Amino acid sequence: MNKLAIIGAQWGDEGKGKVVNYFSKFNDIIVRSSGGANAGHTIYFKDKKYVHHLLPSITFDTDSKGFLAKGMVIELEQMIEELKVLEADFPGISKRFMVDVETFIVLPYHKEEDGLLESMRKNPIGTTKRGIGPAYQDKAARQNVRIIDLFDDELLRERVEEIVYLKNNIYEGKMHIDVDETVNYLLDKFDQLLKLGVTFTSASEIEDEIKNKRVLFEGAQGIMLDLDSGTYPYVTSSTTTAYSASCADVTLTDDDTIMGVVKAYTSRVGEGEFPTELFDEEADKLRKLGNEFGATTGRNRRVGWIDLAQLRYAIKKSKINSIVMTKQTY
């Protein structure tokens, strides 16, 4: 069955949440396959606002399910907070979310490390300090914890002891991580998620479901923040193109729809190139009209005119074959 991937075609914040939420009612499974709590999708249901930093944007009044794939890095505490907000209005909705057990975790010390590394840079990148970069860094360095590690207390402790020993040696007093605190934090949050009813599985275990049902892949951020194809080094730490679908063991084909979401102007958060950026009163006016304040950080977004050369680049990089333009009335 043909798939739909909805991705940001600029630097993120293009209004993907609204687009994903609209199309999610026509799909059975909504997959978030990259990024972490450094991204945010704002959606509305019956005039109430919901901000998802981790959860896929399922439709509340259908039976659609959400799958958090292994390309993500998940902050367990943030996920619990988001689920509790939804549970207050939709009791039992947590049971409609599935998490790949091969997914890596953002731990409290990753946030501390994120801030420390940013303060040590000669030219700061402008991260959200949500620990995303260090979590992906530890994934690549083979020194992070996965969801599957939480099923065995003894093996988890051994894993954490190994990581903490290394981290404390690397930072030599600039930050200190405690083994017991880390293990207890992980087990406590994992237990809360189990009690909420979240399903822990893998893409291979639900392969038939993904293959034979209507699936929407929900992108995070935008192509220009892609680790490989974006404005490096002022990028995020994961894949933001449609190819992140591979993290759910899916290969998109020419028959699938890759929908790029683009604003009628451009915005970005953080440092880095921005050829069409506006400043002063003109920028303030556009920022207020478009409500350009970060869903995750609340900070002002940089704004400017639409950049067609950048958009053409994004289309080529992610094989975009459909465009949705948002905020054109502004």
PyMOL commands that set and color helices and strands:
alter all, ss='L'
color gray80, all
select helices_A, chain A and resi 16-24+76-89+93-96+108-120+132-140+147-151+153-171+179-196+207-212+223-225+242-248+280-289+308-318
alter helices_A, ss='H'
color red, helices_A
select strands_A, chain A and resi 4-8+29-32+41-45+48-52+65-68+73-74+97-100+104-105+199-201+215-222+257-263+265-268+302-305+322-326
alter strands_A, ss='S'
color yellow, strands_A
deselect
rebuild
show_as cartoon
